[in-house]
Amino acid sequence: MARTDSGGTRAAGGYHGRYLRVDLTTGSATLVPLPVEVLRRFIGGIGLGTWILTRENPTGTEPLGAAAAVVFALSPLVGTPLTTSAKFAVVCKSPLTQRLNDALSSSHFALAAKRAGFDALVVTGICARPSILVVDGCGEAPVIHLETAEDLWGLPAAGAEARLKARLHRPHEPGFHTVAIGPAGERLVRFATLSHDGRHAGRGGCGAVLGAKLLKAIAVRGDRQVRVAHPEKLNALARDLSIRSLGPATEKYRELGTVANMLVFNRLAVLPTLNFQESTFAGAAGLSAEALAGTRKKTRKSCAACTIGCEHVYGVPGTTTEVRLEYESLFALGSLCGVGDPDAVLEAVRICDELGLDTISAGGTIAFTLECIQRGLLDPAAPPAPADAAGPPGPGTAPPPGIDLRFGNGAAVHYLLHAMGRRQPGLGHLLAEGSRRMSAVMGGEAEAIAPHVKGLEIPGYEPRALQAMALGFAVGTRGADHNRSSAYEVDFAEGSDRLHGDAATARAGIATEDRAALMDSLILCKFLRGVFKDFHGETARLLAAVTGWEMTAGELRRSARRLVTARKWFNQREGWTEAEDTLPGRFFSTPLREGPSAGAILTRTGLDEMRAAYYVGRGWNLKGEVPATLRRELEIE
């Protein structure tokens, strides 16, 4: 058991002014002061997490090595009455992309960690055996210890969490809340997730980072209340925001959830289908929110400390199973793989939840595999061995008789999910590495159709017909990513020409990316973005009420530039080059064929024009590099 010194710096409201560093190798724990000026510059969430990771992760660190750090970063708004603020960010170097990775999620784990008395938790080192990290923040200073996870190893994350809850229960004391990995994290699948309260920090493989550390779960509790500077003002602002969160700006999410995108995207011919070979899907109507709600039991739930209630949980007919469904999971395991049977798609999502797999990367890798088999580029019975695999193959066999590995076959998708999630020898071992590493081993034509940017599989937005989003994918620091750029807002804006991008598109994309960076550092749900009439002014007032700082809209705009550039600087430090800021070859060679997007295609000169305008707008040089003068100006280092 390791105790920490309770000292720290005097922090602004909303902060404890320190982070907790735990070394799993030695079992030691240290509270590290966070200077007030750092907190003000980087706020929290992905911003603060990036600042800490840049210092805790030595340049060139192998993501799955013992020296790799993983940061769980909170924000000054966590634990306040502001709706949607019970969130945390997981920041690490990705084993999938070898670049910066940050994943956000909502749960009571964020609230418990804040009550434990720190603004971030940093985990380094490696356990001697499968273990659980227990952080007890009740008392003067956090106390940590490691417990065995031998009885939990191999369990789904939800099963591990349930057992831990019972094991750590203390009558009449604050309860522990946990994050855990599933079998995919244990097997070092490069896109394994972290799970908690049925939700996931999904992208980029942070679950594999914990798996490499033999860390099955983290449990935390605390009894501290962080002070806020102006409680009465904050309560008034919180009440107003809660009321507005129930208005028309969030109605879509409350009534249908993000699954509502399925029919809209299909109508616009921007729905990725059959590994981006098509942009419309004949089975879209059967996967729509309306069809799903009409044929099965559905309940609506909310994240911790949220008034919106966007979670739509569907029952699987004939079972007691319930599946939380989002558009990205529906597209990735449905249209992208050509599967139109809603029961098959729901089962695929359930398998991902059980194993701890990112649904977007899992679906993208499977769709790529199916197209390679379709084209004769891959023999599933004799696949090539992955190069530099993250982990050894697990137990398993070749595809059982009767499994036809083709688009549209739900049973094939289910088999491949189990195979990759457990790293079964052969095809499963190869798929567990992701589409980029698969295509690199296969070479040739396969590399042009592998659906990734920087190794991260592409979400459910067709880039040929959404060219602001194409730019967002290309320049995104964590790879193909819709949440960190929010560039789809530019494509779908009234009067926008989504089929053609230019320098103005890039400038508009910078604005949406800056706003996303602020929301992800504050941390507030992006479903609130339509609620704010004056985003920078209103969020400055929220932050001022919590911290006591005299914040202005201008200061937050400058902070947004800093946050985006700091993340890019991390990648540059890790070997990023301009050649990474592009998309797969098929988007430049094959136009779309159907619907309102027929004929849409990306051109390399068009992307180059947008990318150059983006670099200039960011203050970077024409190669996309962050100059030392800008790092000093933005006070990044």
ZIGIZI-V273926 format. One record per backbone hydrogen bond with DSSP energy under -1.0 kcal/mol. NH is the residue of the N-H (numbers start at 1). CO is the residue of the C=O. Records with the same first field share a line. If there is no record, write none. Layout:
NH = CO, CO
This chain:
2 = 144
4 = 142
13 = 547
14 = 227
15 = 12
19 = 32
20 = 120
21 = 30
22 = 122
23 = 28
24 = 124
27 = 23
30 = 21
32 = 19
34 = 17
39 = 35
40 = 36
41 = 37
42 = 38
43 = 39
44 = 42
45 = 74
46 = 520
47 = 44
48 = 44
49 = 45
50 = 46
51 = 47
52 = 48
53 = 49
54 = 50
56 = 52
57 = 53
61 = 58
65 = 62
68 = 65
70 = 123
71 = 91
72 = 121
73 = 89
74 = 119
78 = 75
80 = 77
84 = 305
85 = 82
87 = 85
88 = 105
89 = 73
90 = 103
91 = 71
92 = 101
94 = 99
98 = 94
101 = 92
103 = 90
105 = 88
107 = 86
112 = 108
113 = 109
114 = 110
115 = 111
117 = 114
119 = 18
121 = 72
122 = 20
123 = 70
124 = 22
125 = 66
127 = 213
131 = 214
132 = 147
133 = 217
134 = 145
135 = 219
136 = 143
137 = 221
143 = 136
144 = 2
145 = 134
147 = 132
149 = 130
152 = 149
153 = 149
155 = 152
160 = 156
161 = 157
162 = 158
163 = 159
164 = 160
165 = 161
166 = 162
167 = 163
168 = 164
173 = 170
177 = 220
179 = 218
180 = 195
181 = 216
184 = 355
186 = 182
187 = 183
188 = 185
189 = 184
190 = 432
192 = 189
193 = 356
194 = 201
195 = 180
196 = 199
199 = 196
201 = 194
207 = 192
209 = 205
210 = 206
211 = 207
212 = 208
214 = 211
215 = 210
216 = 131
218 = 179
219 = 133
220 = 177
221 = 135
224 = 115
229 = 546
230 = 545
234 = 230
235 = 231
236 = 232
237 = 233
238 = 234
239 = 235
240 = 236
241 = 237
242 = 238
243 = 239
244 = 240
245 = 241
246 = 243
247 = 244
250 = 247
254 = 250
255 = 251
256 = 252
257 = 252
260 = 257
261 = 258
262 = 259
264 = 260
265 = 261
266 = 262
267 = 263
268 = 264
270 = 265
271 = 279
273 = 278
274 = 335
275 = 336
277 = 273
278 = 273
284 = 281
287 = 284
288 = 285
292 = 288
293 = 289
294 = 290
299 = 313
301 = 311
306 = 303
311 = 301
313 = 299
314 = 323
315 = 297
316 = 321
319 = 316
323 = 314
325 = 312
330 = 326
331 = 327
332 = 328
333 = 329
336 = 331
338 = 335
339 = 334
345 = 341
346 = 342
347 = 343
348 = 344
349 = 345
350 = 346
351 = 347
352 = 348
353 = 349
354 = 350
355 = 351
356 = 352
357 = 352
358 = 191
362 = 358
363 = 359
364 = 360
365 = 361
366 = 362
367 = 363
368 = 364
369 = 365
370 = 366
371 = 367
372 = 368
373 = 369
374 = 370
375 = 371
377 = 372
378 = 372
382 = 379
394 = 423
403 = 400
406 = 404
408 = 337
409 = 406
413 = 409
414 = 410
415 = 411
416 = 412
417 = 413
418 = 414
419 = 415
420 = 416
421 = 417
422 = 418
424 = 419
429 = 424
430 = 426
431 = 427
432 = 428
433 = 430
434 = 431
438 = 434
439 = 435
440 = 436
441 = 437
442 = 438
443 = 439
446 = 443
447 = 444
452 = 450
453 = 456
456 = 453
458 = 451
461 = 459
462 = 270
467 = 498
470 = 466
471 = 467
472 = 468
473 = 469
474 = 470
475 = 471
476 = 472
480 = 453
486 = 482
489 = 486
490 = 487
491 = 487
492 = 488
496 = 493
500 = 497
506 = 502
507 = 503
508 = 504
509 = 505
510 = 506
511 = 507
512 = 508
513 = 509
514 = 510
515 = 511
516 = 512
517 = 513
518 = 514
519 = 515
520 = 516
522 = 518
524 = 519
528 = 525
529 = 526
531 = 528
538 = 534
539 = 535
540 = 536
541 = 537
542 = 538
543 = 539
544 = 540
545 = 541
546 = 542
547 = 543
548 = 544
551 = 549
556 = 552
557 = 553
558 = 554
559 = 555
560 = 556
561 = 557
562 = 558
563 = 559
564 = 560
565 = 561
566 = 562
567 = 563
568 = 564
569 = 565
570 = 566
571 = 567
572 = 568
573 = 569
574 = 570
575 = 572
576 = 571
580 = 577
581 = 578
582 = 580
586 = 448
587 = 584
588 = 585
590 = 586
592 = 600
598 = 595
599 = 592
600 = 597
602 = 587
607 = 603
608 = 604
609 = 605
610 = 606
611 = 607
612 = 608
613 = 609
614 = 610
615 = 611
616 = 612
617 = 613
618 = 614
619 = 616
620 = 615
621 = 625
624 = 621
631 = 627
632 = 628
633 = 629
634 = 630
636 = 631
